[in-house]
Amino acid sequence: KIASNGGRLLLTSRRQPAGLKHERVFPGRDHLLQGVDELAGAALFFASSPRAKEKAQEPAVQTLARDVAQVTDGHPLAIALLGSEYDQGDTPPERFLADWPAQLHAARGDALDDHHATFTVAFDRSYHALSAASQARLRALSVMPFPFFDVGAALLWGLDESDDDERSQTRRHLRELVDRSLVEIDGYYTGGDKPATWRFQPAVRQAAAHRLTPAEQAALQTPFARYAAWLSNAAYGDIHKEGNAALVRLVRPTLDSLMAAADHLTGTERLWHLRRVGWLLNAFGRARDAYTLLTGVLADKNFAAAAAADEEGLKVRSSLLYQLADLEVTRGDLDKALALYQ
């Protein structure tokens, strides 16, 4: 009645829109509110922790407050709860964030409203509004500690990323999770409003990952590895091209995960992936890691058999040797480089 008569109401709800006349959703479904910045996050940590506030002038505590804002990506509830948890013991500030997901999971803010008293309670308000299938999809995505393309979601969900209908289905499922404030849109394709990548708030990802069963974790290893192979292929040779700054931002934090994922690939798919990861490591200034990776691959007792299995195996062997030769040139060992080139 108030809305119909021109009155103004401010509703805060995860069930939006409310269906009222002339309703406007702020900030809009494609522009959800971000976390607070580092300065505001640190101030919130001090406001939530008398212990921290008492020693706010100590450099270690100041650093802790900033670090809390960073690891939580500015999530206000996570910051407030970590402030409460900091008060519950005598852990030195230098060690408090050593296992911050566990700290957050255990944290309880008695001064907060009941539906925000723990992060689990707050998370469950959105999580339990999902169907069982959507809950499973959210749990599967929690293996992604970095922004991801819709291809990654499709692979984790057992959908065909090359099929247009299933790709559209993937994006609809992602849209549902965005609308529930469980996943965020990370970036858009240039010149439009079509989402390109998605991401988790770190605290939300941890809450979802906490619900993964050991069986689910095991079943997701190979699909995640397939996404790693897709991502290394998408980035290989392209990160230095003009206009690919966004790709660089996405790939850099994934490098260690890309290496680890190779353990769940086989045959020439694994070898090509490792060859591309070696190139990416070198391109990002990690030449020593690239050299260790490639020499380890070539020394692997299973490498010769995989490389000699077919023509594709011979191609990847040649490519690996050529890349290692390039690294030997960088290291200044021209004799080894020449032997590998030959």
C-alpha positions as CSV (number, residue, x, y, z in Angstrom):
1,K,0.0,0.0,0.0
2,I,2.8,2.4,0.9
3,A,4.6,1.7,-2.4
4,S,1.4,2.0,-4.4
5,N,0.7,5.4,-3.0
6,G,4.2,6.7,-3.9
7,G,6.0,6.2,-0.6
8,R,9.6,5.1,-0.6
9,L,10.7,1.8,0.9
10,L,14.2,0.4,1.3
11,L,14.1,-3.4,1.5
12,T,17.2,-5.5,2.2
13,S,16.6,-9.1,1.1
14,R,18.1,-11.9,-0.8
15,R,14.6,-12.6,-2.2
16,Q,14.6,-10.0,-4.9
17,P,12.7,-8.4,-6.5
18,A,9.8,-8.2,-4.0
19,G,7.3,-7.6,-6.8
20,L,6.3,-4.1,-5.7
21,K,5.1,-1.4,-8.1
22,H,7.9,0.8,-9.5
23,E,10.5,-1.4,-7.7
24,R,14.1,-0.8,-8.6
25,V,16.8,-3.3,-7.6
26,F,20.1,-1.7,-6.5
27,P,22.8,-2.0,-7.6
28,G,21.3,-4.3,-10.3
29,R,21.7,-8.0,-11.0
30,D,24.8,-7.5,-13.1
31,H,26.5,-5.0,-10.8
32,L,26.3,-6.6,-7.3
33,L,27.9,-4.9,-4.3
34,Q,31.6,-5.6,-3.9
35,G,33.5,-6.1,-0.7
36,V,34.8,-3.1,1.2
37,D,38.2,-1.8,0.5
38,E,41.3,-2.5,2.6
39,L,41.1,0.6,4.7
40,A,37.4,0.1,5.5
41,G,38.0,-3.6,6.1
42,A,40.8,-2.9,8.6
43,A,38.6,-0.4,10.4
44,L,35.8,-3.0,10.6
45,F,38.2,-5.6,12.0
46,F,39.2,-3.2,14.8
47,A,35.6,-2.3,15.5
48,S,34.8,-6.1,15.8
49,S,37.7,-7.0,18.1
50,P,38.4,-5.2,21.3
51,R,41.6,-7.1,21.6
52,A,42.8,-5.8,18.3
53,K,41.6,-2.3,19.0
54,E,43.5,-2.2,22.3
55,K,46.7,-2.8,20.5
56,A,45.9,-1.0,17.3
57,Q,49.2,0.9,17.3
58,E,51.3,-2.2,17.1
59,P,52.6,-2.8,13.6
60,A,51.8,-6.5,13.7
61,V,48.2,-5.9,14.6
62,Q,47.9,-3.2,11.9
63,T,49.2,-5.6,9.4
64,L,46.8,-8.3,10.6
65,A,43.8,-5.9,10.1
66,R,44.8,-5.2,6.5
67,D,45.5,-8.9,5.8
68,V,42.1,-9.9,7.1
69,A,40.5,-7.4,4.7
70,Q,42.6,-8.8,1.9
71,V,42.1,-12.6,2.4
72,T,38.3,-12.1,2.8
73,D,38.2,-9.8,-0.3
74,G,36.5,-7.2,1.9
75,H,33.5,-9.4,2.8
76,P,32.0,-7.5,5.8
77,L,30.5,-10.4,7.7
78,A,33.7,-12.5,7.3
79,I,35.8,-9.6,8.7
80,A,33.5,-9.0,11.6
81,L,33.4,-12.7,12.5
82,L,37.2,-13.0,12.3
83,G,37.4,-10.1,14.6
84,S,35.2,-11.9,17.1
85,E,37.3,-15.1,16.7
86,Y,40.5,-13.1,17.3
87,D,39.2,-12.2,20.7
88,Q,38.6,-15.8,21.7
89,G,42.2,-16.8,22.2
90,D,45.8,-15.5,22.5
91,T,47.0,-16.5,19.0
92,P,49.8,-14.0,18.0
93,P,48.7,-11.7,15.2
94,E,51.4,-13.1,12.9
95,R,49.8,-16.6,13.1
96,F,46.1,-15.8,13.3
97,L,45.5,-16.1,9.5
98,A,47.6,-19.3,9.0
99,D,44.4,-21.2,8.7
100,W,41.8,-18.5,8.3
101,P,39.1,-20.7,6.7
102,A,39.0,-22.8,9.8
103,Q,39.1,-19.7,12.0
104,L,36.1,-18.3,10.1
105,H,34.2,-21.6,10.2
106,A,34.6,-21.6,14.0
107,A,33.9,-17.9,14.5
108,R,30.7,-16.7,16.2
109,G,29.6,-13.1,16.7
110,D,27.3,-13.0,19.7
111,A,26.8,-9.2,19.1
112,L,25.4,-9.9,15.6
113,D,21.8,-10.8,14.6
114,D,21.0,-14.5,14.9
115,H,21.1,-15.0,11.1
116,H,24.6,-13.6,11.0
117,A,25.9,-15.2,14.2
118,T,28.1,-17.6,12.2
119,F,29.2,-17.5,8.6
120,T,27.6,-20.9,8.1
121,V,24.2,-19.7,9.2
122,A,24.4,-16.7,6.9
123,F,25.6,-18.9,4.0
124,D,22.9,-21.4,4.5
125,R,20.1,-18.8,4.0
126,S,21.1,-18.7,0.3
127,Y,22.4,-22.3,0.0
128,H,19.2,-24.0,1.3
129,A,17.1,-21.9,-1.1
130,L,18.7,-23.8,-3.9
131,S,17.5,-27.1,-5.3
132,A,19.6,-30.2,-4.5
133,A,21.0,-30.1,-8.1
134,S,22.0,-26.5,-7.8
135,Q,23.6,-27.1,-4.4
136,A,25.7,-29.9,-6.0
137,R,26.7,-27.5,-8.8
138,L,27.8,-24.9,-6.3
139,R,29.8,-27.4,-4.3
140,A,31.5,-28.5,-7.5
141,L,32.5,-24.9,-8.4
142,S,34.2,-24.5,-5.0
143,V,37.3,-26.3,-6.3
144,M,38.0,-23.1,-8.3
145,P,40.1,-20.8,-6.1
146,F,40.4,-18.3,-8.9
147,P,38.1,-16.6,-11.5
148,F,36.9,-19.1,-14.2
149,F,35.3,-19.2,-17.6
150,D,32.0,-20.9,-18.2
151,V,33.9,-23.8,-19.8
152,G,35.2,-24.7,-16.4
153,A,31.7,-24.8,-14.9
154,A,30.4,-26.9,-17.8
155,L,33.2,-29.4,-17.4
156,L,32.8,-29.7,-13.6
157,W,29.0,-30.2,-14.1
158,G,29.4,-32.9,-16.7
159,L,28.1,-30.7,-19.5
160,D,29.5,-30.4,-23.1
161,E,31.2,-27.0,-23.3
162,S,31.3,-27.3,-27.1
163,D,27.5,-27.7,-27.4
164,D,25.7,-24.4,-27.7
165,D,22.6,-25.5,-25.9
166,E,24.6,-27.0,-23.0
167,R,26.8,-23.8,-22.9
168,S,23.6,-21.8,-22.6
169,Q,22.4,-24.1,-19.8
170,T,25.7,-23.6,-18.0
171,R,25.3,-19.8,-18.1
172,R,21.7,-20.1,-16.8
173,H,22.9,-22.1,-13.9
174,L,25.6,-19.6,-13.2
175,R,23.0,-16.8,-13.4
176,E,21.0,-18.5,-10.6
177,L,24.0,-18.6,-8.4
178,V,24.8,-15.0,-9.1
179,D,21.3,-14.0,-8.2
180,R,21.7,-15.8,-4.9
181,S,24.9,-13.8,-4.2
182,L,26.8,-17.1,-4.0
183,V,28.9,-16.5,-7.1
184,E,30.0,-13.2,-8.6
185,I,30.5,-12.0,-12.2
186,D,34.2,-11.3,-12.5
187,G,34.4,-9.6,-15.9
188,Y,32.6,-9.0,-19.1
189,Y,33.5,-9.4,-22.8
190,T,34.8,-6.1,-24.3
191,G,32.1,-3.8,-25.6
192,G,29.1,-5.6,-24.1
193,D,27.3,-6.8,-21.1
194,K,27.8,-10.5,-21.6
195,P,29.6,-12.1,-18.6
196,A,33.0,-13.6,-19.5
197,T,34.2,-14.9,-16.2
198,W,32.9,-15.7,-12.7
199,R,34.5,-15.9,-9.3
200,F,33.7,-16.6,-5.6
201,Q,34.2,-14.3,-2.7
202,P,36.9,-16.3,-0.8
203,A,34.8,-16.8,2.3
204,V,31.8,-18.0,0.3
205,R,34.0,-20.5,-1.6
206,Q,35.3,-21.9,1.7
207,A,31.8,-22.3,3.0
208,A,30.8,-24.2,-0.2
209,A,34.0,-26.3,-0.2
210,H,33.3,-27.3,3.4
211,R,30.3,-29.2,2.2
212,L,32.1,-31.2,-0.5
213,T,32.3,-34.9,0.4
214,P,35.5,-36.9,-0.2
215,A,33.7,-38.8,-3.0
216,E,32.7,-35.5,-4.7
217,Q,36.3,-34.2,-4.4
218,A,37.7,-37.3,-6.0
219,A,35.2,-37.3,-8.8
220,L,36.0,-33.6,-9.6
221,Q,39.7,-34.1,-10.0
222,T,39.6,-35.2,-13.7
223,P,37.0,-32.6,-14.8
224,F,39.1,-29.9,-13.1
225,A,42.2,-31.3,-14.9
226,R,40.4,-31.1,-18.2
227,Y,39.6,-27.4,-17.5
228,A,43.2,-26.8,-16.6
229,A,44.2,-28.3,-20.0
230,W,41.7,-26.1,-21.8
231,L,42.9,-23.0,-20.0
232,S,46.6,-23.7,-20.7
233,N,45.7,-24.2,-24.3
234,A,43.7,-21.0,-24.4
235,A,46.6,-19.0,-22.8
236,Y,49.5,-20.7,-24.7
237,G,51.1,-18.2,-27.0
238,D,48.5,-15.6,-26.5
239,I,49.2,-13.9,-23.2
240,H,51.6,-11.4,-24.8
241,K,49.2,-10.3,-27.5
242,E,47.6,-6.9,-27.4
243,G,44.3,-6.8,-25.6
244,N,45.0,-9.9,-23.6
245,A,45.7,-8.2,-20.2
246,A,42.5,-9.8,-18.8
247,L,43.8,-13.3,-19.8
248,V,47.1,-12.6,-18.0
249,R,45.2,-11.6,-14.9
250,L,43.3,-14.9,-15.0
251,V,46.1,-17.2,-15.8
252,R,48.9,-16.0,-13.5
253,P,47.4,-17.2,-10.2
254,T,46.5,-20.6,-11.7
255,L,50.0,-21.7,-12.6
256,D,50.6,-24.0,-9.6
257,S,47.1,-25.5,-10.0
258,L,47.7,-26.1,-13.7
259,M,50.9,-28.0,-12.8
260,A,49.1,-30.1,-10.2
261,A,46.2,-30.9,-12.5
262,A,48.6,-32.8,-14.8
263,D,48.5,-35.7,-12.4
264,H,44.9,-36.4,-13.5
265,L,45.6,-36.3,-17.2
266,T,47.0,-39.2,-19.3
267,G,48.9,-39.8,-22.5
268,T,49.6,-37.1,-25.0
269,E,46.9,-34.8,-23.5
270,R,49.0,-34.7,-20.3
271,L,52.3,-34.1,-22.2
272,W,50.8,-31.3,-24.3
273,H,49.4,-29.7,-21.2
274,L,52.8,-29.9,-19.4
275,R,54.5,-28.4,-22.4
276,R,52.1,-25.5,-22.4
277,V,52.4,-25.0,-18.7
278,G,56.2,-24.9,-19.0
279,W,55.9,-22.2,-21.6
280,L,53.5,-20.2,-19.4
281,L,55.8,-20.5,-16.4
282,N,58.7,-19.1,-18.4
283,A,56.5,-16.4,-19.9
284,F,55.6,-15.2,-16.4
285,G,59.2,-15.1,-15.3
286,R,59.4,-18.5,-13.6
287,A,62.1,-19.9,-15.8
288,R,63.6,-22.1,-13.0
289,D,60.2,-23.7,-12.4
290,A,59.7,-24.2,-16.1
291,Y,63.1,-25.9,-16.4
292,T,62.4,-28.2,-13.4
293,L,59.1,-29.1,-14.8
294,L,60.3,-30.0,-18.3
295,T,63.4,-31.9,-17.2
296,G,61.2,-33.8,-14.8
297,V,58.8,-34.7,-17.7
298,L,61.6,-35.9,-20.0
299,A,63.2,-37.9,-17.2
300,D,60.0,-39.7,-16.3
301,K,60.2,-43.4,-17.0
302,N,56.7,-43.3,-18.5
303,F,57.6,-40.5,-20.9
304,A,59.3,-42.5,-23.6
305,A,56.4,-45.0,-23.9
306,A,53.8,-42.2,-24.1
307,A,55.9,-40.2,-26.6
308,A,56.5,-43.2,-28.8
309,A,52.9,-44.4,-28.8
310,D,51.9,-42.6,-32.0
311,E,52.6,-39.7,-34.3
312,E,51.1,-37.3,-31.8
313,G,53.4,-38.6,-29.1
314,L,56.4,-37.9,-31.3
315,K,55.2,-34.4,-32.0
316,V,54.8,-33.5,-28.3
317,R,58.3,-35.1,-27.6
318,S,59.8,-32.9,-30.2
319,S,58.0,-29.8,-28.9
320,L,59.2,-30.5,-25.3
321,L,62.8,-30.9,-26.4
322,Y,62.7,-27.7,-28.4
323,Q,61.3,-25.7,-25.5
324,L,63.9,-27.2,-23.1
325,A,66.6,-26.2,-25.6
326,D,65.3,-22.6,-25.6
327,L,65.6,-22.7,-21.8
328,E,69.2,-24.0,-22.0
329,V,70.0,-21.0,-24.2
330,T,68.5,-18.7,-21.5
331,R,70.7,-20.5,-18.9
332,G,73.8,-20.0,-21.0
333,D,74.4,-23.7,-21.7
334,L,74.7,-23.6,-25.5
335,D,76.2,-27.1,-25.9
336,K,73.1,-28.6,-24.2
337,A,70.8,-26.4,-26.3
338,L,72.5,-27.4,-29.5
339,A,72.3,-31.1,-28.7
340,L,68.6,-30.8,-27.9
341,Y,67.9,-28.8,-31.1
342,Q,69.6,-31.5,-33.1
